[in-house]
C-alpha cells in the first residue's frame, strides 16, 4: 500500500491513486468486520 501511495505522490500517477483508494476501501471493510467480531466477543 505504501509503495502505491509513493508512486502516486512522486509521479502523479493517477492509476496508482486509484489502486490506493481501492486498497484503503478493502482495509475499511476488513476493519469493520474485525470490529463487529470483536464487539460480539466482548459481549460474551
SERO-4910 file (N, C-alpha, C, O; in steps of 0.05 Angstrom, whole numbers):
BEGIN
 pado doro    nc1    nc2    nc3   cac1   cac2   cac3    cc1    cc2    cc3    oc1    oc2    oc3
  Unk    A     17    -24      0      0      0      0     17     25      0     12     44    -14
  Unk    A     39     25     16     56     48     18     70     54     -9     72     77    -17
  Unk    A     79     33    -23     92     38    -49     73     49    -69     81     65    -86
  Unk    A     48     41    -68     28     52    -86     24     82    -81     23     98   -100
  Unk    A     22     89    -55     19    117    -48     43    133    -57     40    156    -66
  Unk    A     67    122    -53     91    136    -62     91    141    -92     99    162   -101
  Unk    A     83    121   -107     82    124   -136     63    147   -144     69    162   -163
  Unk    A     41    149   -130     21    170   -136     33    197   -129     30    216   -145
  Unk    A     45    199   -106     54    225    -97     79    235   -113     81    258   -119
  Unk    A     97    217   -120    121    224   -134    116    231   -163    127    251   -173
  Unk    A    100    215   -177     97    219   -206     70    229   -214     66    235   -238
  Unk    A     52    231   -195     25    239   -203     10    218   -218     -9    224   -233
  Unk    A     19    193   -215      7    170   -229    -22    166   -219    -26    157   -197
  Unk    A    -41    173   -236    -69    171   -227    -78    142   -223    -95    137   -205
  Unk    A    -67    124   -238    -75     95   -234    -66     86   -206    -79     70   -193
  Unk    A    -43     96   -197    -33     89   -170    -52    100   -149    -57     87   -129
  Unk    A    -63    123   -153    -82    135   -135   -108    118   -133   -119    114   -112
  Unk    A   -116    108   -156   -140     91   -157   -135     65   -142   -152     56   -127
  Unk    A   -111     53   -146   -104     29   -132   -103     34   -102   -111     17    -86
  Unk    A    -92     56    -94    -90     63    -66   -118     66    -54   -123     56    -31
  Unk    A   -136     79    -68   -164     81    -57   -177     54    -55   -191     49    -35
  Unk    A   -174     37    -75   -186     10    -74   -175     -5    -50   -190    -19    -36
  Unk    A   -149     -3    -46   -137    -18    -24   -147     -7      3   -152    -22     21
  Unk    A   -150     20      5   -160     31     30   -189     23     35   -197     19     58
  Unk    A   -205     21     14   -233     12     17   -234    -17     27   -250    -24     44
  Unk    A   -216    -33     17   -215    -61     25   -207    -63     55   -218    -79     70
  Unk    A   -187    -47     63   -179    -46     91   -202    -37    109   -206    -48    130
  Unk    A   -217    -18     99   -240     -8    115   -260    -31    120   -270    -34    142
  Unk    A   -265    -46     99   -284    -69    102   -273    -89    122   -288    -99    139
  Unk    A   -247    -95    121   -235   -114    139   -236   -104    168   -242   -119    186
  Unk    A   -231    -78    172   -232    -67    199   -260    -67    210   -264    -72    234
  Unk    A   -280    -62    193   -308    -63    202   -315    -91    211   -328    -95    231
  Unk    A   -307   -111    195   -312   -139    202   -298   -146    228   -310   -159    245
  Unk    A   -273   -138    231   -258   -143    256   -273   -131    280   -276   -143    301
  Unk    A   -281   -106    277   -295    -92    299   -321   -107    306   -327   -110    330
  Unk    A   -335   -115    286   -360   -130    291   -355   -155    307   -369   -160    327
  Unk    A   -335   -170    299   -329   -195    314   -318   -189    341   -325   -202    361
  Unk    A   -302   -168    344   -291   -160    369   -313   -152    389   -312   -160    413
  Unk    A   -332   -137    380   -354   -128    397   -370   -152    406   -378   -154    429
  Unk    A   -375   -171    388   -391   -195    394   -376   -211    415   -388   -221    434
  Unk    A   -350   -214    412   -334   -230    432   -333   -215    459   -333   -229    480
  Unk    A   -333   -189    459   -333   -174    483   -359   -177    499   -359   -174    523
  Unk    A   -381   -183    486   -407   -186    499   -409   -213    513   -427   -216    530
  Unk    A   -392   -232    506   -394   -258    518   -383   -259    546   -383   -280    559
***
